[in-house]
Amino acid sequence: MAISQKILKAKIALQQEAVAKQLRKLRIDAEMSQDNLAQLAGIDRKTINRIENGHFSPTLDTITRVCVVLKITPSNLLGSGKTTQK
């Protein structure tokens, strides 16, 4: 059964919000500012800010850089691997 575009967009927005909240939590837990994380990851601070505020979808390269600096795996950032409700 195909999913409607409206439902798809809503589910994507929820997932992006979850990643944004998780990044902020992990960064704060690591006692890092957005600037510290960005400098160590070799990306712009505005990129971290935009991801945390849900205004930007990070590339795999950005996710990998952030994860290396925070000493986590991408699955820690992206979620537990559990499926979402239908």
Phi and psi in degrees as GROMACS dihedral restraints (atoms count N, CA, C in turn):
[ dihedral_restraints ]
;  ai    aj    ak    al  type     phi  dphi    fc
    3     4     5     6     1   -76.5    20    10
    4     5     6     7     1   147.1    20    10
    6     7     8     9     1   -95.8    20    10
    7     8     9    10     1   140.0    20    10
    9    10    11    12     1   -72.0    20    10
   10    11    12    13     1   154.6    20    10
   12    13    14    15     1   -62.2    20    10
   13    14    15    16     1   -35.2    20    10
   15    16    17    18     1   -64.4    20    10
   16    17    18    19     1   -45.0    20    10
   18    19    20    21     1   -67.1    20    10
   19    20    21    22     1   -41.5    20    10
   21    22    23    24     1   -58.8    20    10
   22    23    24    25     1   -47.7    20    10
   24    25    26    27     1   -61.2    20    10
   25    26    27    28     1   -39.8    20    10
   27    28    29    30     1   -65.4    20    10
   28    29    30    31     1   -41.8    20    10
   30    31    32    33     1   -68.1    20    10
   31    32    33    34     1   -38.2    20    10
   33    34    35    36     1   -63.6    20    10
   34    35    36    37     1   -43.2    20    10
   36    37    38    39     1   -60.5    20    10
   37    38    39    40     1   -41.2    20    10
   39    40    41    42     1   -63.8    20    10
   40    41    42    43     1   -40.8    20    10
   42    43    44    45     1   -67.1    20    10
   43    44    45    46     1   -40.9    20    10
   45    46    47    48     1   -64.6    20    10
   46    47    48    49     1   -38.0    20    10
   48    49    50    51     1   -64.2    20    10
   49    50    51    52     1   -39.5    20    10
   51    52    53    54     1   -64.2    20    10
   52    53    54    55     1   -42.9    20    10
   54    55    56    57     1   -65.0    20    10
   55    56    57    58     1   -40.9    20    10
   57    58    59    60     1   -60.1    20    10
   58    59    60    61     1   -47.3    20    10
   60    61    62    63     1   -64.8    20    10
   61    62    63    64     1   -40.4    20    10
   63    64    65    66     1   -66.5    20    10
   64    65    66    67     1   -41.1    20    10
   66    67    68    69     1   -61.3    20    10
   67    68    69    70     1   -46.9    20    10
   69    70    71    72     1   -59.0    20    10
   70    71    72    73     1   -46.7    20    10
   72    73    74    75     1   -60.3    20    10
   73    74    75    76     1   -48.1    20    10
   75    76    77    78     1   -65.1    20    10
   76    77    78    79     1   -38.1    20    10
   78    79    80    81     1   -65.4    20    10
   79    80    81    82     1   -45.0    20    10
   81    82    83    84     1   -66.6    20    10
   82    83    84    85     1   -41.6    20    10
   84    85    86    87     1   -58.4    20    10
   85    86    87    88     1   -33.1    20    10
   87    88    89    90     1   -83.3    20    10
   88    89    90    91     1     2.1    20    10
   90    91    92    93     1    55.6    20    10
   91    92    93    94     1    47.0    20    10
   93    94    95    96     1  -119.1    20    10
   94    95    96    97     1   145.2    20    10
   96    97    98    99     1   -84.7    20    10
   97    98    99   100     1   166.6    20    10
   99   100   101   102     1   -59.6    20    10
  100   101   102   103     1   -39.6    20    10
  102   103   104   105     1   -63.8    20    10
  103   104   105   106     1   -45.2    20    10
  105   106   107   108     1   -59.4    20    10
  106   107   108   109     1   -48.9    20    10
  108   109   110   111     1   -60.5    20    10
  109   110   111   112     1   -46.5    20    10
  111   112   113   114     1   -61.3    20    10
  112   113   114   115     1   -45.9    20    10
  114   115   116   117     1   -61.0    20    10
  115   116   117   118     1   -46.9    20    10
  117   118   119   120     1   -67.5    20    10
  118   119   120   121     1   -31.6    20    10
  120   121   122   123     1   -84.9    20    10
  121   122   123   124     1   -10.9    20    10
  123   124   125   126     1    73.6    20    10
  124   125   126   127     1    33.5    20    10
  126   127   128   129     1  -130.2    20    10
  127   128   129   130     1   168.3    20    10
  129   130   131   132     1   -75.6    20    10
  130   131   132   133     1   141.7    20    10
  132   133   134   135     1   -58.2    20    10
  133   134   135   136     1   -36.3    20    10
  135   136   137   138     1   -60.7    20    10
  136   137   138   139     1   -31.5    20    10
  138   139   140   141     1   -65.3    20    10
  139   140   141   142     1   -45.1    20    10
  141   142   143   144     1   -60.8    20    10
  142   143   144   145     1   -45.8    20    10
  144   145   146   147     1   -59.9    20    10
  145   146   147   148     1   -45.6    20    10
  147   148   149   150     1   -66.3    20    10
  148   149   150   151     1   -36.7    20    10
  150   151   152   153     1   -65.8    20    10
  151   152   153   154     1   -48.1    20    10
  153   154   155   156     1   -64.1    20    10
  154   155   156   157     1   -25.2    20    10
  156   157   158   159     1   -96.6    20    10
  157   158   159   160     1     5.8    20    10
  159   160   161   162     1    73.6    20    10
  160   161   162   163     1    20.9    20    10
  162   163   164   165     1  -102.8    20    10
  163   164   165   166     1     5.6    20    10
  165   166   167   168     1  -153.7    20    10
  166   167   168   169     1   134.6    20    10
  168   169   170   171     1   -96.9    20    10
  169   170   171   172     1   116.5    20    10
  171   172   173   174     1   -69.5    20    10
  172   173   174   175     1   148.8    20    10
  174   175   176   177     1   -77.3    20    10
  175   176   177   178     1   166.9    20    10
  177   178   179   180     1   -61.0    20    10
  178   179   180   181     1   -37.7    20    10
  180   181   182   183     1   -60.9    20    10
  181   182   183   184     1   -45.4    20    10
  183   184   185   186     1   -64.4    20    10
  184   185   186   187     1   -43.7    20    10
  186   187   188   189     1   -59.1    20    10
  187   188   189   190     1   -45.5    20    10
  189   190   191   192     1   -62.8    20    10
  190   191   192   193     1   -44.8    20    10
  192   193   194   195     1   -60.9    20    10
  193   194   195   196     1   -46.0    20    10
  195   196   197   198     1   -62.8    20    10
  196   197   198   199     1   -43.8    20    10
  198   199   200   201     1   -64.1    20    10
  199   200   201   202     1   -40.7    20    10
  201   202   203   204     1   -61.3    20    10
  202   203   204   205     1   -46.1    20    10
  204   205   206   207     1   -65.0    20    10
  205   206   207   208     1   -41.6    20    10
  207   208   209   210     1   -81.3    20    10
  208   209   210   211     1    -5.1    20    10
  210   211   212   213     1    59.4    20    10
  211   212   213   214     1    48.1    20    10
  213   214   215   216     1  -131.1    20    10
  214   215   216   217     1   169.9    20    10
  216   217   218   219     1   -95.3    20    10
  217   218   219   220     1   159.1    20    10
  219   220   221   222     1   -56.2    20    10
  220   221   222   223     1   -33.8    20    10
  222   223   224   225     1   -65.2    20    10
  223   224   225   226     1   -30.3    20    10
  225   226   227   228     1   -63.6    20    10
  226   227   228   229     1   -36.6    20    10
  228   229   230   231     1   -79.6    20    10
  229   230   231   232     1   -41.9    20    10
  231   232   233   234     1   -86.0    20    10
  232   233   234   235     1   -14.9    20    10
  234   235   236   237     1   130.9    20    10
  235   236   237   238     1  -179.2    20    10
  237   238   239   240     1   -82.2    20    10
  238   239   240   241     1    -9.9    20    10
  240   241   242   243     1    91.7    20    10
  241   242   243   244     1    -1.0    20    10
  243   244   245   246     1   -71.0    20    10
  244   245   246   247     1   145.5    20    10
  246   247   248   249     1   -79.3    20    10
  247   248   249   250     1   153.7    20    10
  249   250   251   252     1   -86.0    20    10
  250   251   252   253     1   163.2    20    10
  252   253   254   255     1   -67.6    20    10
  253   254   255   256     1   152.0    20    10
